[in-house]
Amino acid sequence: PLQSGVLAQLVDYLRTRPQAGKHTIVEKTPWSEYAIGLLPGRRGGTVKILKESYPTRDDAEHAIFKKRVKALCKEYGITD
């Protein structure tokens, strides 16, 4: 469960972004190795799988969240 209403709104916003180039979880080895892929944005397209891998689905989800927030910040000219 999310701890704040603002965080819940951010997560909902990130989930509703356009599909093209959106990060998604790819299960490389069932229950033990996950990667991040980029959606093609059209049916029948190929998901581009990135090189990094994660031991748990939670780790992959957290990495995707950070990538989506970073992309959103970049869109608004916010840098770290």
mmCIF file of the N, C-alpha and C atoms, coordinates in Angstrom:
data_MODEL
# 
_entry.id   MODEL 
# 
loop_
_atom_site.group_PDB 
_atom_site.id 
_atom_site.type_symbol 
_atom_site.label_atom_id 
_atom_site.label_alt_id 
_atom_site.label_comp_id 
_atom_site.label_asym_id 
_atom_site.label_entity_id 
_atom_site.label_seq_id 
_atom_site.pdbx_PDB_ins_code 
_atom_site.Cartn_x 
_atom_site.Cartn_y 
_atom_site.Cartn_z 
_atom_site.occupancy 
_atom_site.B_iso_or_equiv 
_atom_site.pdbx_formal_charge 
_atom_site.auth_seq_id 
_atom_site.auth_comp_id 
_atom_site.auth_asym_id 
_atom_site.auth_atom_id 
_atom_site.pdbx_PDB_model_num 
ATOM 1   N N  . PRO A 1 1  ? 0.821  -1.204  0.000   1.00 0.00 ? 1  PRO A N  1 
ATOM 2   C CA . PRO A 1 1  ? 0.000  0.000   0.000   1.00 0.00 ? 1  PRO A CA 1 
ATOM 3   C C  . PRO A 1 1  ? 0.857  1.256   0.000   1.00 0.00 ? 1  PRO A C  1 
ATOM 4   N N  . LEU A 1 2  ? 0.398  2.235   -0.723  1.00 0.00 ? 2  LEU A N  1 
ATOM 5   C CA . LEU A 1 2  ? 1.131  3.501   -0.796  1.00 0.00 ? 2  LEU A CA 1 
ATOM 6   C C  . LEU A 1 2  ? 0.885  4.314   0.465   1.00 0.00 ? 2  LEU A C  1 
ATOM 7   N N  . GLN A 1 3  ? 1.891  5.052   0.888   1.00 0.00 ? 3  GLN A N  1 
ATOM 8   C CA . GLN A 1 3  ? 1.812  5.772   2.143   1.00 0.00 ? 3  GLN A CA 1 
ATOM 9   C C  . GLN A 1 3  ? 1.195  7.165   2.037   1.00 0.00 ? 3  GLN A C  1 
ATOM 10  N N  . SER A 1 4  ? 1.109  7.735   0.851   1.00 0.00 ? 4  SER A N  1 
ATOM 11  C CA . SER A 1 4  ? 0.546  9.076   0.739   1.00 0.00 ? 4  SER A CA 1 
ATOM 12  C C  . SER A 1 4  ? -0.308 9.201   -0.510  1.00 0.00 ? 4  SER A C  1 
ATOM 13  N N  . GLY A 1 5  ? -1.268 10.103  -0.434  1.00 0.00 ? 5  GLY A N  1 
ATOM 14  C CA . GLY A 1 5  ? -2.129 10.362  -1.577  1.00 0.00 ? 5  GLY A CA 1 
ATOM 15  C C  . GLY A 1 5  ? -1.359 10.936  -2.753  1.00 0.00 ? 5  GLY A C  1 
ATOM 16  N N  . VAL A 1 6  ? -0.384 11.773  -2.468  1.00 0.00 ? 6  VAL A N  1 
ATOM 17  C CA . VAL A 1 6  ? 0.420  12.385  -3.533  1.00 0.00 ? 6  VAL A CA 1 
ATOM 18  C C  . VAL A 1 6  ? 1.219  11.313  -4.276  1.00 0.00 ? 6  VAL A C  1 
ATOM 19  N N  . LEU A 1 7  ? 1.807  10.376  -3.536  1.00 0.00 ? 7  LEU A N  1 
ATOM 20  C CA . LEU A 1 7  ? 2.559  9.291   -4.165  1.00 0.00 ? 7  LEU A CA 1 
ATOM 21  C C  . LEU A 1 7  ? 1.629  8.428   -5.018  1.00 0.00 ? 7  LEU A C  1 
ATOM 22  N N  . ALA A 1 8  ? 0.440  8.157   -4.519  1.00 0.00 ? 8  ALA A N  1 
ATOM 23  C CA . ALA A 1 8  ? -0.541 7.368   -5.286  1.00 0.00 ? 8  ALA A CA 1 
ATOM 24  C C  . ALA A 1 8  ? -0.895 8.067   -6.588  1.00 0.00 ? 8  ALA A C  1 
ATOM 25  N N  . GLN A 1 9  ? -1.064 9.398   -6.548  1.00 0.00 ? 9  GLN A N  1 
ATOM 26  C CA . GLN A 1 9  ? -1.361 10.157  -7.767  1.00 0.00 ? 9  GLN A CA 1 
ATOM 27  C C  . GLN A 1 9  ? -0.200 10.088  -8.753  1.00 0.00 ? 9  GLN A C  1 
ATOM 28  N N  . LEU A 1 10 ? 1.029  10.187  -8.260  1.00 0.00 ? 10 LEU A N  1 
ATOM 29  C CA . LEU A 1 10 ? 2.208  10.108  -9.119  1.00 0.00 ? 10 LEU A CA 1 
ATOM 30  C C  . LEU A 1 10 ? 2.285  8.748   -9.795  1.00 0.00 ? 10 LEU A C  1 
ATOM 31  N N  . VAL A 1 11 ? 2.088  7.684   -9.028  1.00 0.00 ? 11 VAL A N  1 
ATOM 32  C CA . VAL A 1 11 ? 2.142  6.328   -9.588  1.00 0.00 ? 11 VAL A CA 1 
ATOM 33  C C  . VAL A 1 11 ? 1.060  6.154   -10.651 1.00 0.00 ? 11 VAL A C  1 
ATOM 34  N N  . ASP A 1 12 ? -0.149 6.614   -10.374 1.00 0.00 ? 12 ASP A N  1 
ATOM 35  C CA . ASP A 1 12 ? -1.237 6.530   -11.360 1.00 0.00 ? 12 ASP A CA 1 
ATOM 36  C C  . ASP A 1 12 ? -0.886 7.293   -12.628 1.00 0.00 ? 12 ASP A C  1 
ATOM 37  N N  . TYR A 1 13 ? -0.307 8.486   -12.473 1.00 0.00 ? 13 TYR A N  1 
ATOM 38  C CA . TYR A 1 13 ? 0.076  9.290   -13.634 1.00 0.00 ? 13 TYR A CA 1 
ATOM 39  C C  . TYR A 1 13 ? 1.126  8.563   -14.467 1.00 0.00 ? 13 TYR A C  1 
ATOM 40  N N  . LEU A 1 14 ? 2.127  8.001   -13.807 1.00 0.00 ? 14 LEU A N  1 
ATOM 41  C CA . LEU A 1 14 ? 3.185  7.294   -14.531 1.00 0.00 ? 14 LEU A CA 1 
ATOM 42  C C  . LEU A 1 14 ? 2.640  6.072   -15.262 1.00 0.00 ? 14 LEU A C  1 
ATOM 43  N N  . ARG A 1 15 ? 1.652  5.415   -14.682 1.00 0.00 ? 15 ARG A N  1 
ATOM 44  C CA . ARG A 1 15 ? 1.067  4.223   -15.312 1.00 0.00 ? 15 ARG A CA 1 
ATOM 45  C C  . ARG A 1 15 ? 0.244  4.563   -16.554 1.00 0.00 ? 15 ARG A C  1 
ATOM 46  N N  . THR A 1 16 ? -0.264 5.786   -16.641 1.00 0.00 ? 16 THR A N  1 
ATOM 47  C CA . THR A 1 16 ? -1.136 6.147   -17.762 1.00 0.00 ? 16 THR A CA 1 
ATOM 48  C C  . THR A 1 16 ? -0.400 6.848   -18.896 1.00 0.00 ? 16 THR A C  1 
ATOM 49  N N  . ARG A 1 17 ? 0.906  6.917   -18.827 1.00 0.00 ? 17 ARG A N  1 
ATOM 50  C CA . ARG A 1 17 ? 1.694  7.554   -19.888 1.00 0.00 ? 17 ARG A CA 1 
ATOM 51  C C  . ARG A 1 17 ? 1.588  6.727   -21.170 1.00 0.00 ? 17 ARG A C  1 
ATOM 52  N N  . PRO A 1 18 ? 1.889  7.326   -22.327 1.00 0.00 ? 18 PRO A N  1 
ATOM 53  C CA . PRO A 1 18 ? 1.843  6.583   -23.594 1.00 0.00 ? 18 PRO A CA 1 
ATOM 54  C C  . PRO A 1 18 ? 2.729  5.329   -23.552 1.00 0.00 ? 18 PRO A C  1 
ATOM 55  N N  . GLN A 1 19 ? 2.312  4.294   -24.264 1.00 0.00 ? 19 GLN A N  1 
ATOM 56  C CA . GLN A 1 19 ? 2.998  3.003   -24.229 1.00 0.00 ? 19 GLN A CA 1 
ATOM 57  C C  . GLN A 1 19 ? 4.350  2.987   -24.937 1.00 0.00 ? 19 GLN A C  1 
ATOM 58  N N  . ALA A 1 20 ? 4.485  3.734   -26.011 1.00 0.00 ? 20 ALA A N  1 
ATOM 59  C CA . ALA A 1 20 ? 5.739  3.701   -26.783 1.00 0.00 ? 20 ALA A CA 1 
ATOM 60  C C  . ALA A 1 20 ? 6.921  4.114   -25.903 1.00 0.00 ? 20 ALA A C  1 
ATOM 61  N N  . GLY A 1 21 ? 7.899  3.238   -25.774 1.00 0.00 ? 21 GLY A N  1 
ATOM 62  C CA . GLY A 1 21 ? 9.094  3.525   -24.989 1.00 0.00 ? 21 GLY A CA 1 
ATOM 63  C C  . GLY A 1 21 ? 8.916  3.361   -23.494 1.00 0.00 ? 21 GLY A C  1 
ATOM 64  N N  . LYS A 1 22 ? 7.754  2.911   -23.058 1.00 0.00 ? 22 LYS A N  1 
ATOM 65  C CA . LYS A 1 22 ? 7.485  2.749   -21.631 1.00 0.00 ? 22 LYS A CA 1 
ATOM 66  C C  . LYS A 1 22 ? 8.221  1.516   -21.101 1.00 0.00 ? 22 LYS A C  1 
ATOM 67  N N  . HIS A 1 23 ? 8.747  1.624   -19.883 1.00 0.00 ? 23 HIS A N  1 
ATOM 68  C CA . HIS A 1 23 ? 9.461  0.516   -19.257 1.00 0.00 ? 23 HIS A CA 1 
ATOM 69  C C  . HIS A 1 23 ? 8.480  -0.534  -18.760 1.00 0.00 ? 23 HIS A C  1 
ATOM 70  N N  . THR A 1 24 ? 8.871  -1.793  -18.891 1.00 0.00 ? 24 THR A N  1 
ATOM 71  C CA . THR A 1 24 ? 8.051  -2.908  -18.418 1.00 0.00 ? 24 THR A CA 1 
ATOM 72  C C  . THR A 1 24 ? 8.952  -4.008  -17.881 1.00 0.00 ? 24 THR A C  1 
ATOM 73  N N  . ILE A 1 25 ? 8.384  -4.887  -17.074 1.00 0.00 ? 25 ILE A N  1 
ATOM 74  C CA . ILE A 1 25 ? 9.162  -5.995  -16.516 1.00 0.00 ? 25 ILE A CA 1 
ATOM 75  C C  . ILE A 1 25 ? 9.156  -7.171  -17.486 1.00 0.00 ? 25 ILE A C  1 
ATOM 76  N N  . VAL A 1 26 ? 10.330 -7.780  -17.660 1.00 0.00 ? 26 VAL A N  1 
ATOM 77  C CA . VAL A 1 26 ? 10.478 -8.983  -18.473 1.00 0.00 ? 26 VAL A CA 1 
ATOM 78  C C  . VAL A 1 26 ? 11.045 -10.070 -17.568 1.00 0.00 ? 26 VAL A C  1 
ATOM 79  N N  . GLU A 1 27 ? 10.355 -11.181 -17.475 1.00 0.00 ? 27 GLU A N  1 
ATOM 80  C CA . GLU A 1 27 ? 10.827 -12.291 -16.649 1.00 0.00 ? 27 GLU A CA 1 
ATOM 81  C C  . GLU A 1 27 ? 11.771 -13.150 -17.492 1.00 0.00 ? 27 GLU A C  1 
ATOM 82  N N  . LYS A 1 28 ? 13.064 -13.109 -17.169 1.00 0.00 ? 28 LYS A N  1 
ATOM 83  C CA . LYS A 1 28 ? 14.053 -13.865 -17.942 1.00 0.00 ? 28 LYS A CA 1 
ATOM 84  C C  . LYS A 1 28 ? 14.127 -15.310 -17.484 1.00 0.00 ? 28 LYS A C  1 
ATOM 85  N N  . THR A 1 29 ? 14.167 -15.531 -16.171 1.00 0.00 ? 29 THR A N  1 
ATOM 86  C CA . THR A 1 29 ? 14.152 -16.865 -15.583 1.00 0.00 ? 29 THR A CA 1 
ATOM 87  C C  . THR A 1 29 ? 13.033 -16.853 -14.546 1.00 0.00 ? 29 THR A C  1 
ATOM 88  N N  . PRO A 1 30 ? 12.057 -17.735 -14.686 1.00 0.00 ? 30 PRO A N  1 
ATOM 89  C CA . PRO A 1 30 ? 10.917 -17.697 -13.766 1.00 0.00 ? 30 PRO A CA 1 
ATOM 90  C C  . PRO A 1 30 ? 11.320 -17.639 -12.296 1.00 0.00 ? 30 PRO A C  1 
ATOM 91  N N  . TRP A 1 31 ? 10.792 -16.636 -11.610 1.00 0.00 ? 31 TRP A N  1 
ATOM 92  C CA . TRP A 1 31 ? 10.940 -16.427 -10.174 1.00 0.00 ? 31 TRP A CA 1 
ATOM 93  C C  . TRP A 1 31 ? 12.356 -16.098 -9.716  1.00 0.00 ? 31 TRP A C  1 
ATOM 94  N N  . SER A 1 32 ? 13.314 -15.902 -10.635 1.00 0.00 ? 32 SER A N  1 
ATOM 95  C CA . SER A 1 32 ? 14.670 -15.651 -10.141 1.00 0.00 ? 32 SER A CA 1 
ATOM 96  C C  . SER A 1 32 ? 15.459 -14.594 -10.909 1.00 0.00 ? 32 SER A C  1 
ATOM 97  N N  . GLU A 1 33 ? 15.022 -14.208 -12.090 1.00 0.00 ? 33 GLU A N  1 
ATOM 98  C CA . GLU A 1 33 ? 15.767 -13.179 -12.826 1.00 0.00 ? 33 GLU A CA 1 
ATOM 99  C C  . GLU A 1 33 ? 14.797 -12.361 -13.679 1.00 0.00 ? 33 GLU A C  1 
ATOM 100 N N  . TYR A 1 34 ? 14.884 -11.045 -13.479 1.00 0.00 ? 34 TYR A N  1 
ATOM 101 C CA . TYR A 1 34 ? 14.000 -10.127 -14.179 1.00 0.00 ? 34 TYR A CA 1 
ATOM 102 C C  . TYR A 1 34 ? 14.829 -9.060  -14.868 1.00 0.00 ? 34 TYR A C  1 
ATOM 103 N N  . ALA A 1 35 ? 14.300 -8.557  -15.970 1.00 0.00 ? 35 ALA A N  1 
ATOM 104 C CA . ALA A 1 35 ? 14.951 -7.481  -16.703 1.00 0.00 ? 35 ALA A CA 1 
ATOM 105 C C  . ALA A 1 35 ? 13.908 -6.403  -16.975 1.00 0.00 ? 35 ALA A C  1 
ATOM 106 N N  . ILE A 1 36 ? 14.380 -5.305  -17.534 1.00 0.00 ? 36 ILE A N  1 
ATOM 107 C CA . ILE A 1 36 ? 13.487 -4.225  -17.921 1.00 0.00 ? 36 ILE A CA 1 
ATOM 108 C C  . ILE A 1 36 ? 13.477 -4.161  -19.438 1.00 0.00 ? 36 ILE A C  1 
ATOM 109 N N  . GLY A 1 37 ? 12.283 -4.027  -19.991 1.00 0.00 ? 37 GLY A N  1 
ATOM 110 C CA . GLY A 1 37 ? 12.135 -3.891  -21.435 1.00 0.00 ? 37 GLY A CA 1 
ATOM 111 C C  . GLY A 1 37 ? 11.466 -2.576  -21.777 1.00 0.00 ? 37 GLY A C  1 
ATOM 112 N N  . LEU A 1 38 ? 11.618 -2.165  -23.018 1.00 0.00 ? 38 LEU A N  1 
ATOM 113 C CA . LEU A 1 38 ? 10.952 -0.953  -23.519 1.00 0.00 ? 38 LEU A CA 1 
ATOM 114 C C  . LEU A 1 38 ? 9.883  -1.378  -24.505 1.00 0.00 ? 38 LEU A C  1 
ATOM 115 N N  . LEU A 1 39 ? 8.652  -0.946  -24.247 1.00 0.00 ? 39 LEU A N  1 
ATOM 116 C CA . LEU A 1 39 ? 7.531  -1.321  -25.106 1.00 0.00 ? 39 LEU A CA 1 
ATOM 117 C C  . LEU A 1 39 ? 7.618  -0.608  -26.451 1.00 0.00 ? 39 LEU A C  1 
ATOM 118 N N  . PRO A 1 40 ? 7.232  -1.294  -27.536 1.00 0.00 ? 40 PRO A N  1 
ATOM 119 C CA . PRO A 1 40 ? 7.317  -0.695  -28.867 1.00 0.00 ? 40 PRO A CA 1 
ATOM 120 C C  . PRO A 1 40 ? 6.197  0.311   -29.147 1.00 0.00 ? 40 PRO A C  1 
ATOM 121 N N  . GLY A 1 41 ? 5.082  0.215   -28.428 1.00 0.00 ? 41 GLY A N  1 
ATOM 122 C CA . GLY A 1 41 ? 3.991  1.158   -28.651 1.00 0.00 ? 41 GLY A CA 1 
ATOM 123 C C  . GLY A 1 41 ? 3.009  0.732   -29.721 1.00 0.00 ? 41 GLY A C  1 
ATOM 124 N N  . ARG A 1 42 ? 3.194  -0.467  -30.256 1.00 0.00 ? 42 ARG A N  1 
ATOM 125 C CA . ARG A 1 42 ? 2.256  -0.975  -31.265 1.00 0.00 ? 42 ARG A CA 1 
ATOM 126 C C  . ARG A 1 42 ? 2.195  -2.489  -31.139 1.00 0.00 ? 42 ARG A C  1 
ATOM 127 N N  . ARG A 1 43 ? 1.055  -3.036  -31.496 1.00 0.00 ? 43 ARG A N  1 
ATOM 128 C CA . ARG A 1 43 ? 0.896  -4.495  -31.440 1.00 0.00 ? 43 ARG A CA 1 
ATOM 129 C C  . ARG A 1 43 ? 1.848  -5.175  -32.403 1.00 0.00 ? 43 ARG A C  1 
ATOM 130 N N  . GLY A 1 44 ? 2.387  -6.293  -31.971 1.00 0.00 ? 44 GLY A N  1 
ATOM 131 C CA . GLY A 1 44 ? 3.262  -7.067  -32.832 1.00 0.00 ? 44 GLY A CA 1 
ATOM 132 C C  . GLY A 1 44 ? 4.687  -6.567  -32.849 1.00 0.00 ? 44 GLY A C  1 
ATOM 133 N N  . GLY A 1 45 ? 4.951  -5.448  -32.198 1.00 0.00 ? 45 GLY A N  1 
ATOM 134 C CA . GLY A 1 45 ? 6.308  -4.909  -32.157 1.00 0.00 ? 45 GLY A CA 1 
ATOM 135 C C  . GLY A 1 45 ? 7.178  -5.710  -31.199 1.00 0.00 ? 45 GLY A C  1 
ATOM 136 N N  . THR A 1 46 ? 8.454  -5.468  -31.244 1.00 0.00 ? 46 THR A N  1 
ATOM 137 C CA . THR A 1 46 ? 9.401  -6.188  -30.403 1.00 0.00 ? 46 THR A CA 1 
ATOM 138 C C  . THR A 1 46 ? 9.759  -5.362  -29.181 1.00 0.00 ? 46 THR A C  1 
ATOM 139 N N  . VAL A 1 47 ? 9.709  -5.999  -28.017 1.00 0.00 ? 47 VAL A N  1 
ATOM 140 C CA . VAL A 1 47 ? 10.121 -5.349  -26.780 1.00 0.00 ? 47 VAL A CA 1 
ATOM 141 C C  . VAL A 1 47 ? 11.642 -5.363  -26.739 1.00 0.00 ? 47 VAL A C  1 
ATOM 142 N N  . LYS A 1 48 ? 12.248 -4.187  -26.552 1.00 0.00 ? 48 LYS A N  1 
ATOM 143 C CA . LYS A 1 48 ? 13.704 -4.095  -26.451 1.00 0.00 ? 48 LYS A CA 1 
ATOM 144 C C  . LYS A 1 48 ? 14.084 -4.349  -24.994 1.00 0.00 ? 48 LYS A C  1 
ATOM 145 N N  . ILE A 1 49 ? 14.881 -5.391  -24.756 1.00 0.00 ? 49 ILE A N  1 
ATOM 146 C CA . ILE A 1 49 ? 15.272 -5.754  -23.395 1.00 0.00 ? 49 ILE A CA 1 
ATOM 147 C C  . ILE A 1 49 ? 16.602 -5.096  -23.052 1.00 0.00 ? 49 ILE A C  1 
ATOM 148 N N  . LEU A 1 50 ? 16.617 -4.367  -21.944 1.00 0.00 ? 50 LEU A N  1 
ATOM 149 C CA . LEU A 1 50 ? 17.831 -3.691  -21.492 1.00 0.00 ? 50 LEU A CA 1 
ATOM 150 C C  . LEU A 1 50 ? 18.765 -4.693  -20.810 1.00 0.00 ? 50 LEU A C  1 
ATOM 151 N N  . LYS A 1 51 ? 20.030 -4.332  -20.663 1.00 0.00 ? 51 LYS A N  1 
ATOM 152 C CA . LYS A 1 51 ? 21.043 -5.262  -20.163 1.00 0.00 ? 51 LYS A CA 1 
ATOM 153 C C  . LYS A 1 51 ? 20.946 -5.559  -18.675 1.00 0.00 ? 51 LYS A C  1 
ATOM 154 N N  . GLU A 1 52 ? 20.521 -4.576  -17.873 1.00 0.00 ? 52 GLU A N  1 
ATOM 155 C CA . GLU A 1 52 ? 20.515 -4.814  -16.429 1.00 0.00 ? 52 GLU A CA 1 
ATOM 156 C C  . GLU A 1 52 ? 19.496 -5.880  -16.044 1.00 0.00 ? 52 GLU A C  1 
ATOM 157 N N  . SER A 1 53 ? 19.809 -6.639  -14.988 1.00 0.00 ? 53 SER A N  1 
ATOM 158 C CA . SER A 1 53 ? 18.875 -7.663  -14.520 1.00 0.00 ? 53 SER A CA 1 
ATOM 159 C C  . SER A 1 53 ? 18.738 -7.543  -13.006 1.00 0.00 ? 53 SER A C  1 
ATOM 160 N N  . TYR A 1 54 ? 17.640 -8.105  -12.489 1.00 0.00 ? 54 TYR A N  1 
ATOM 161 C CA . TYR A 1 54 ? 17.295 -7.969  -11.074 1.00 0.00 ? 54 TYR A CA 1 
ATOM 162 C C  . TYR A 1 54 ? 16.891 -9.334  -10.532 1.00 0.00 ? 54 TYR A C  1 
ATOM 163 N N  . PRO A 1 55 ? 17.233 -9.609  -9.265  1.00 0.00 ? 55 PRO A N  1 
ATOM 164 C CA . PRO A 1 55 ? 16.929 -10.927 -8.691  1.00 0.00 ? 55 PRO A CA 1 
ATOM 165 C C  . PRO A 1 55 ? 15.461 -11.101 -8.288  1.00 0.00 ? 55 PRO A C  1 
ATOM 166 N N  . THR A 1 56 ? 14.750 -9.987  -8.068  1.00 0.00 ? 56 THR A N  1 
ATOM 167 C CA . THR A 1 56 ? 13.346 -10.086 -7.664  1.00 0.00 ? 56 THR A CA 1 
ATOM 168 C C  . THR A 1 56 ? 12.486 -9.139  -8.495  1.00 0.00 ? 56 THR A C  1 
ATOM 169 N N  . ARG A 1 57 ? 11.211 -9.455  -8.556  1.00 0.00 ? 57 ARG A N  1 
ATOM 170 C CA . ARG A 1 57 ? 10.261 -8.591  -9.256  1.00 0.00 ? 57 ARG A CA 1 
ATOM 171 C C  . ARG A 1 57 ? 10.175 -7.224  -8.569  1.00 0.00 ? 57 ARG A C  1 
ATOM 172 N N  . ASP A 1 58 ? 10.221 -7.220  -7.238  1.00 0.00 ? 58 ASP A N  1 
ATOM 173 C CA . ASP A 1 58 ? 10.184 -5.953  -6.501  1.00 0.00 ? 58 ASP A CA 1 
ATOM 174 C C  . ASP A 1 58 ? 11.351 -5.047  -6.880  1.00 0.00 ? 58 ASP A C  1 
ATOM 175 N N  . ASP A 1 59 ? 12.541 -5.612  -7.018  1.00 0.00 ? 59 ASP A N  1 
ATOM 176 C CA . ASP A 1 59 ? 13.708 -4.817  -7.425  1.00 0.00 ? 59 ASP A CA 1 
ATOM 177 C C  . ASP A 1 59 ? 13.502 -4.233  -8.821  1.00 0.00 ? 59 ASP A C  1 
ATOM 178 N N  . ALA A 1 60 ? 12.963 -5.038  -9.725  1.00 0.00 ? 60 ALA A N  1 
ATOM 179 C CA . ALA A 1 60 ? 12.710 -4.560  -11.091 1.00 0.00 ? 60 ALA A CA 1 
ATOM 180 C C  . ALA A 1 60 ? 11.646 -3.466  -11.091 1.00 0.00 ? 60 ALA A C  1 
ATOM 181 N N  . GLU A 1 61 ? 10.584 -3.635  -10.299 1.00 0.00 ? 61 GLU A N  1 
ATOM 182 C CA . GLU A 1 61 ? 9.533  -2.612  -10.213 1.00 0.00 ? 61 GLU A CA 1 
ATOM 183 C C  . GLU A 1 61 ? 10.081 -1.308  -9.666  1.00 0.00 ? 61 GLU A C  1 
ATOM 184 N N  . HIS A 1 62 ? 10.942 -1.395  -8.658  1.00 0.00 ? 62 HIS A N  1 
ATOM 185 C CA . HIS A 1 62 ? 11.534 -0.190  -8.087  1.00 0.00 ? 62 HIS A CA 1 
ATOM 186 C C  . HIS A 1 62 ? 12.429 0.514   -9.107  1.00 0.00 ? 62 HIS A C  1 
ATOM 187 N N  . ALA A 1 63 ? 13.199 -0.251  -9.853  1.00 0.00 ? 63 ALA A N  1 
ATOM 188 C CA . ALA A 1 63 ? 14.063 0.336   -10.884 1.00 0.00 ? 63 ALA A CA 1 
ATOM 189 C C  . ALA A 1 63 ? 13.218 1.034   -11.960 1.00 0.00 ? 63 ALA A C  1 
ATOM 190 N N  . ILE A 1 64 ? 12.107 0.421   -12.344 1.00 0.00 ? 64 ILE A N  1 
ATOM 191 C CA . ILE A 1 64 ? 11.224 1.032   -13.335 1.00 0.00 ? 64 ILE A CA 1 
ATOM 192 C C  . ILE A 1 64 ? 10.635 2.329   -12.797 1.00 0.00 ? 64 ILE A C  1 
ATOM 193 N N  . PHE A 1 65 ? 10.206 2.322   -11.548 1.00 0.00 ? 65 PHE A N  1 
ATOM 194 C CA . PHE A 1 65 ? 9.662  3.528   -10.941 1.00 0.00 ? 65 PHE A CA 1 
ATOM 195 C C  . PHE A 1 65 ? 10.682 4.659   -11.013 1.00 0.00 ? 65 PHE A C  1 
ATOM 196 N N  . LYS A 1 66 ? 11.932 4.365   -10.643 1.00 0.00 ? 66 LYS A N  1 
ATOM 197 C CA . LYS A 1 66 ? 12.979 5.395   -10.679 1.00 0.00 ? 66 LYS A CA 1 
ATOM 198 C C  . LYS A 1 66 ? 13.228 5.886   -12.105 1.00 0.00 ? 66 LYS A C  1 
ATOM 199 N N  . LYS A 1 67 ? 13.226 4.977   -13.086 1.00 0.00 ? 67 LYS A N  1 
ATOM 200 C CA . LYS A 1 67 ? 13.442 5.372   -14.484 1.00 0.00 ? 67 LYS A CA 1 
ATOM 201 C C  . LYS A 1 67 ? 12.295 6.255   -14.984 1.00 0.00 ? 67 LYS A C  1 
ATOM 202 N N  . ARG A 1 68 ? 11.060 5.914   -14.627 1.00 0.00 ? 68 ARG A N  1 
ATOM 203 C CA . ARG A 1 68 ? 9.904  6.694   -15.069 1.00 0.00 ? 68 ARG A CA 1 
ATOM 204 C C  . ARG A 1 68 ? 9.906  8.083   -14.434 1.00 0.00 ? 68 ARG A C  1 
ATOM 205 N N  . VAL A 1 69 ? 10.259 8.166   -13.148 1.00 0.00 ? 69 VAL A N  1 
ATOM 206 C CA . VAL A 1 69 ? 10.322 9.471   -12.478 1.00 0.00 ? 69 VAL A CA 1 
ATOM 207 C C  . VAL A 1 69 ? 11.431 10.316  -13.089 1.00 0.00 ? 69 VAL A C  1 
ATOM 208 N N  . LYS A 1 70 ? 12.569 9.705   -13.365 1.00 0.00 ? 70 LYS A N  1 
ATOM 209 C CA . LYS A 1 70 ? 13.686 10.441  -13.972 1.00 0.00 ? 70 LYS A CA 1 
ATOM 210 C C  . LYS A 1 70 ? 13.290 10.975  -15.351 1.00 0.00 ? 70 LYS A C  1 
ATOM 211 N N  . ALA A 1 71 ? 12.598 10.159  -16.142 1.00 0.00 ? 71 ALA A N  1 
ATOM 212 C CA . ALA A 1 71 ? 12.146 10.597  -17.469 1.00 0.00 ? 71 ALA A CA 1 
ATOM 213 C C  . ALA A 1 71 ? 11.138 11.736  -17.353 1.00 0.00 ? 71 ALA A C  1 
ATOM 214 N N  . LEU A 1 72 ? 10.244 11.657  -16.373 1.00 0.00 ? 72 LEU A N  1 
ATOM 215 C CA . LEU A 1 72 ? 9.263  12.719  -16.160 1.00 0.00 ? 72 LEU A CA 1 
ATOM 216 C C  . LEU A 1 72 ? 9.947  14.019  -15.762 1.00 0.00 ? 72 LEU A C  1 
ATOM 217 N N  . CYS A 1 73 ? 10.922 13.927  -14.865 1.00 0.00 ? 73 CYS A N  1 
ATOM 218 C CA . CYS A 1 73 ? 11.674 15.108  -14.454 1.00 0.00 ? 73 CYS A CA 1 
ATOM 219 C C  . CYS A 1 73 ? 12.402 15.734  -15.645 1.00 0.00 ? 73 CYS A C  1 
ATOM 220 N N  . LYS A 1 74 ? 13.003 14.903  -16.473 1.00 0.00 ? 74 LYS A N  1 
ATOM 221 C CA . LYS A 1 74 ? 13.708 15.385  -17.662 1.00 0.00 ? 74 LYS A CA 1 
ATOM 222 C C  . LYS A 1 74 ? 12.745 16.124  -18.589 1.00 0.00 ? 74 LYS A C  1 
ATOM 223 N N  . GLU A 1 75 ? 11.533 15.604  -18.714 1.00 0.00 ? 75 GLU A N  1 
ATOM 224 C CA . GLU A 1 75 ? 10.509 16.223  -19.549 1.00 0.00 ? 75 GLU A CA 1 
ATOM 225 C C  . GLU A 1 75 ? 10.213 17.654  -19.103 1.00 0.00 ? 75 GLU A C  1 
ATOM 226 N N  . TYR A 1 76 ? 10.296 17.886  -17.799 1.00 0.00 ? 76 TYR A N  1 
ATOM 227 C CA . TYR A 1 76 ? 10.006 19.219  -17.229 1.00 0.00 ? 76 TYR A CA 1 
ATOM 228 C C  . TYR A 1 76 ? 11.264 20.019  -16.961 1.00 0.00 ? 76 TYR A C  1 
ATOM 229 N N  . GLY A 1 77 ? 12.411 19.534  -17.440 1.00 0.00 ? 77 GLY A N  1 
ATOM 230 C CA . GLY A 1 77 ? 13.664 20.281  -17.282 1.00 0.00 ? 77 GLY A CA 1 
ATOM 231 C C  . GLY A 1 77 ? 14.252 20.223  -15.895 1.00 0.00 ? 77 GLY A C  1 
ATOM 232 N N  . ILE A 1 78 ? 13.868 19.213  -15.121 1.00 0.00 ? 78 ILE A N  1 
ATOM 233 C CA . ILE A 1 78 ? 14.386 19.052  -13.760 1.00 0.00 ? 78 ILE A CA 1 
ATOM 234 C C  . ILE A 1 78 ? 15.551 18.080  -13.813 1.00 0.00 ? 78 ILE A C  1 
ATOM 235 N N  . THR A 1 79 ? 16.708 18.503  -13.324 1.00 0.00 ? 79 THR A N  1 
ATOM 236 C CA . THR A 1 79 ? 17.877 17.631  -13.314 1.00 0.00 ? 79 THR A CA 1 
ATOM 237 C C  . THR A 1 79 ? 18.319 17.384  -11.878 1.00 0.00 ? 79 THR A C  1 
ATOM 238 N N  . ASP A 1 80 ? 19.073 16.296  -11.674 1.00 0.00 ? 80 ASP A N  1 
ATOM 239 C CA . ASP A 1 80 ? 19.514 16.004  -10.309 1.00 0.00 ? 80 ASP A CA 1 
ATOM 240 C C  . ASP A 1 80 ? 20.760 16.714  -9.946  1.00 0.00 ? 80 ASP A C  1 
# 
